[in-house]
Amino acid sequence: MGKTFAEKILGMKAGKEVVPGEIVEVKPDFAMSHDNTAAISKTFKQIGVDKIDDPERHVIILDHCVPAANEKFAQNHKDIREFVGEQKMPNFFDINRGICHQVMAEEGFALPGHLIVGSDSHTTTYGAYGAFSTGIGRSEMAVILATGKIWLRVPETMKIVVRGKLQKGVFAKDVMLKIIGDLSADGALYKSVWFTGPTIDAMSMASRMVLTNMAVEMGAKNGYMEPDDKTLEFLKNRARRDFKVVRSDADANFESEIEFDVSELEPQIACPHTVDNVHPVSEVKGTKINQVFFGSCTNARLEDFEIVANVLRGKKVHSSTRMIVIPASQQIFLQAIQRGYIQDLAKAGAVIVNTGCGPCMGNHEGVPAPEEVVLSTSNRNFRGRFGSKEAEVYLCSPVTAALSALAGEVVGWEGEEW
């Protein structure tokens, strides 16, 4: 019997053959943390170890509340900078660089065949590059700082095959919302999810990242795609180290195989207050909105800015609606400026904010008031996610967000050119 991608990766790291359900001790290739590094470092010091196991293994990116919104966050950042200096950690990116998951890809840490853990649930994003990447807790990250090792359970594998050419106005976000809506928020609990099929092959790297980013929203331990020429082209002159592409064997045992035909898929939207409360946009059309958030680690990349700029160019955001725009990284911000997208959005009335997580964590830069309605390109919409337990958050694609910002209410693409 052949081996799945997950079995191969964890077997390689454990130094033996493994089977689903087995607990193995492994050394991750990279371990990522962000603003929560301050709490992690305190736990690390309680372990009683003076020096971290391997400074090169760790990547720290400040992004969740940048610049600091208050003295508490400022102290948090100060503690992290001091810890990084004390431990001589070379892979540190301060408040100007961008959202951690985008930075990990841009800086060449997200690599095929690598085992990557992060103290952030959306660490699953790097599976778009053929990595086994998964989120872990803060205390687990502290142990990795001390020992370089972690225990992981070998997951069963779910194979999701996506077929069909997407209609105009339908994007990767709509595909993933459809999958989550059909399978539920725990439909892939602790599974390794392999996204494959002609529709996936046709997607850009940025679009593929949408699916792996949100794999955790259906409970997956990790989500991934097999690397192809697009992957290797992106990694050219970017990869931090050598890598080896790992693929599932043809005769591997998959716990389940599910097919989605998206050729007639409509734009989708996740309604309050769960990510699997998914409906076609047409069923929610006319819902009044107070704020549109175009940003996050899910949908704020250059191709998203091109789409949104094309929709907004020469028009105005509705007078009853605020639009907050946050690029996923400094690189994307600069490219969007060079291509004129930022100017198009600003002229339309959008508020452009520095790169970072912004209101997605409910810290600052666009927190809604109670009873306000937010339309967001991010990945979560549970109560309080945006900083207000009484606000309502809907999740959608960038084009649905842009069109709705102009209308002041939820609308879908209806055939107009953009």
N, C-alpha and C positions, 0 to 999 in steps of 0.2 A: 504494500500500500504506500502511495506517495505521501508527501508532506505538504501542508499548506504553508503559505507565506509566514504566518504567525509562528507555526511550529518550527520552521527553519530558522527564523531570526532568534527566537528564544533558545532554541537548541544550540545554535552557534555561540551565543553569549554564555550559556550554561556549560558548554563543553561536552554535551551528550545529546542523545536522541530524547525527545520529550513528546508527551501526548497531552491532549486537551484535559484540563482539570488538574494537571500536575503543578505543584508549587516549586518554582526554581529560584535560585539565587543568581543574579546577573549583575554585570557592570554596564551601565548605560554608556553609550558613546558621548552623549551630551546631556546635561541637566540644566534646564532653564528655569529661572525665577525672575520675578519683577518687583514691584513695590513691596510685596510680602517678604522680601529677603531680610528685612529688619527683624521680623518675628522669627524667621528661620534661623538667623544668626544667633539669636538669644537662646534658642533651643540647642543649637550646636554647642555653644559654650557650656551649657549645663551637662553635656555628655562628658566633659572633662578632657577634650582633645584640644591642643593648642593650634595645630595647623591642619588645614583642610587636606583631604587625601590627594587631590589633583586639581590645581587651579585651572589648567587648560580644559578640563572637562565641563566647567561651569560657565554659563552665559547669564548675565544679569542685565535686564533692560527696564528702565524706569518708564512707565507708560500709563498706569492706571489713574493717577491724579497728578497731571503735569500741565503747567507748573503747579506747585503745591497750592492747594486752595486755602489752607490755614496753617497755623503754627504746628499742629499735630502732624500733618502731612510733611511739612518742611523738616521737622525733626526726624521723621521716618527716613526721608531721603538723605539727610545728613548722616544718620547711623549707617545707612547702606554704603555711602561713599567712604566712610571711615573703615568699614569692614573690608571693602574691596581693596583699599590701600594696605591695610594690615596684612591681608592674605595674599597680596600681590596677584590679584586675579586680572588677567589681560583682556578678557571678553566682557567688558562693561560698556554699556551704552546709556548715556544720561538722557535727560528729559527732552532733548531735541530730536532724537533719532526716529521714534515712531512706535507703533503698537508691536508688542513682542513677537507675535506670530508672523507678521509681515517682515519684520527685521530678521528673524531667524532664516527666512527664505532668501531675502535679499543678500544677507551676509554669508550665505553659503554653508550654514549649519544643517539645514534640512537636506539630508542626503539619502539616496537609495541604500537599502541594506543596513541602515543604522538604527540602533535602538536609542530613542530620545524620550526622556521624561521631562515633565514640567509641572511646577506647582500652580497650574492653571488648567482648568478642565478642557479648554479648547486647544490644548497641545496636540490633539488629534489632527490638527490642520496639516502637519508635515507629511502625513500619509499621502498627500497629493504628489509627493516626490519619491514615493516608494520607500518611505521610512516606517518602522513600527514606532509610533509616537503616541504617548498617552499621558493623561494628567495624574498627578499624585498629590498627597497631602503635604502640609508644611513640615510635620514631624518626620515624614519619610525623606523629604529633601534634606533635612538636618542630618539624618543618618548617612545619606549619600555624601554630604560634605565631609563627614567624619571617616567613613569607611570606603566610599566609592561604590557600594553595593546596595541592592534592594531585592526584596522578594516580589515575584510576580506570579500570578496564576496564568497558565497557558490557556488562552481562550479558544472556544469553538469558533468556526468560521461560517459566516453567512455570505453567500454570493448574491449580489444584486446586479442583474443585467438590465441595462437601459437601452432601449431601441427607439428609433424614430427621429425624424428631423423636426426640430423645434420651430413652431410658427413664429412669425414676427411678433415681437412684444412679449415673448416667453423666454426666460433665461434660466441659468443654473439654479438660482434661488427658488424659482417656481418648481423646478424638478425636485429639489430637496424638500421643500415644504410638502409637496405631494407625497413623497416617500414617507416622511415622518407622519403626516396625517393618516396615511393608510396603515402604517405599521404600529403607530402609537409611540408615546414618549419612552416606553420601556420595551419596545418591540425588538430591540437588539441588545438587551441587557447583558453586559460583559462579553459581547461577541466581537470578534474581529470581522469587520465588514469590508468585503472586496467589491468596489464599484467597477464595473466593466461593461463592455458593449459598445456598439457603434456611436451612440450619442456621447458617451464619455470620451471616446477617441477623438471626436470632432471638437471637443471643448478646449479652450485655451488653458494654460496653467492657472491663471487667475480664477477662471470659472470652476476648475476642478477643486481649488482650495475651498470654495463655498461648500461643497458636499462633504469633504473631510472635516472641515471646521465644525459643521453641524451634525456630524456623526454622533457626537456625544449627546445631542439632544434627543436621540432615540435610545440612549443608554449604552452605546457601543464603547468597548474598551479602546478600540482604535478603528479608523477607517483608512483605506488606502487604495491607490491605483497603481498598476504596474507601469514603470517608467517607459517612455517611448522617445522618439526623436525630439519632440517638443521639450520633454523633461531634460534631456541631455544638452540641448541647445541652451536652455535657461541656465544650466549649471556650468557651462563652458566659461572658463576664466573667473568662476565665482566659488566653486567648491573649495572648502577649507582643507580637505584631505582627500585621499583616494577613496573610492567607494566601489562596491560590487552590487550589481542589480540582483535582487532575489525575487524569484517568482514561485508561485504555487505549482506543484507537479500536476500533470494532466489527470493522474489517477488519485489525486488527493481526496480525502473525505470531507465534504462540506455538510454541515449540519442541516442547511437549507439552501435552496436556490430560488430566488424570486425574480420575476421579469416585470418590467414596466415598459409599456408602449406609450411614449409621450408625444406622438405625432399629432394628436388632437388636444393636447393639454392646453387649458386656458391659464392665464395669470392667476396665481394663488395668493392667499393671504391667511396668516395665522391670527386668529382673533383672541381677545383677552379670555382667560389669563393663562393659557397654556400653549406651548409651541405646537402641540398636535391638534389644536382646535382649528383645523385648516378648512377653508372653503374657497371656491372660485371667487375672484374679485367681483364678478358680476352679482354675486349674492349679497355683497356688503356695500355695493355702490350707493353713494349718497350719504354715507356716514360722515358727519362733520368732523373736521380735525383742527386742532389748535396748533400742533407743531409737527414738523417733518424733520426727522433726523437721518441725514445721509452720512454714514460713517461706520466705524467698527472694524473688527478683524474679519468680518464676513464679507462686506461689500463696500469697500472704499478704495479700490485699486484704479489704475489708470483707465482700463476699459470701462469701468463704471462711471468715471468722470466724463469720459467721451459721450456716453449715452445720456447722462443727466444734462450736460452742456448742450447737446443737440436738442433736447426737449425744451430747455429754458431760454435758449438764445433768442434775444429780441422780445422776450415776454416778461411778465411780472408775477412774482409769487402773490397769491391771493392776499388781500388786505387783512383777512381774519386769521391768517396762518403765518407762523414763524418757521423759517427753514434754517436748521443748523447743519453746517457742512464741516466734516473733519477728515482730512486725508489719512490713510492708513500709515503713511511713513513720510519722512522728509524727502526721500527720493521721489515718491509719487507727487508730493506737493510741488516740488521744483519742476517736474515734467508737466504737471497740469498748468503751471504758470507759463512755461515756455510755449505750450500749445494753445494758450488763450482760454482754457476752460475755467480757470479761476475768475478771470475777468467777466466771462459770460455769466457765471453764477452770481457774482457780486452785483453786476448790473441788474440782474433779475430780482435782487432783494435778499438773497441768501446771506447769512452771517457766516463768514469763514473763520474757523477756529484752528489754533495750532494742533499739530498731529498728536494723537493720544487717544485714550478710550473715551474721555469726555463723559456725557450723561449716561452712557451704557451701564456704568457701574453705580450710577446715582450719586456721584460725588459732587460734580459741579459742571459748568459749561452747558447748561440746557436742561436742568432738572425741571419737570413740569409741576404745576400746581395741582392740588386735589381736584378730581373730576375732569381734568383736561384729558384730551385724547391725543395720543402721539402715534404717528405712523413712522416706522423705523426700518432701516435696512440691516439691523443687527440680528442677533440670534436667540434672544430670550425675551419673554414678555410676561413673566410671572409678577404677581403683586409686589411692588416695592423695587423692582429691578431698576427703574429709572429714578429712584429716590423718593417716590410718593406712592404709598400703598393705595391711595384712592384714585390715582390716575389709571387710564386704560391705554395699553400699548398693543398695536397691531404690527405684524412683521410682513415685509413685502420685498420685492425686487427694487433696484434703483429706478427703473423706468416707471413703475407704478408709483413710487414715492415722488418722482419729479412731476408726473402728470397730475397727481393729487395735490401737490403743493400749488400748482397753478389754479386748480379748481376750488381749493379750500374744503374739499371733501374727497372721499375715496372714489377714484375712477380707474378704469383700466384702459388699455390701448384699444382704440376703436377704428383703426385703419388710417388715421392721419399720418402724414409723413413727419419724420423727425430725424 
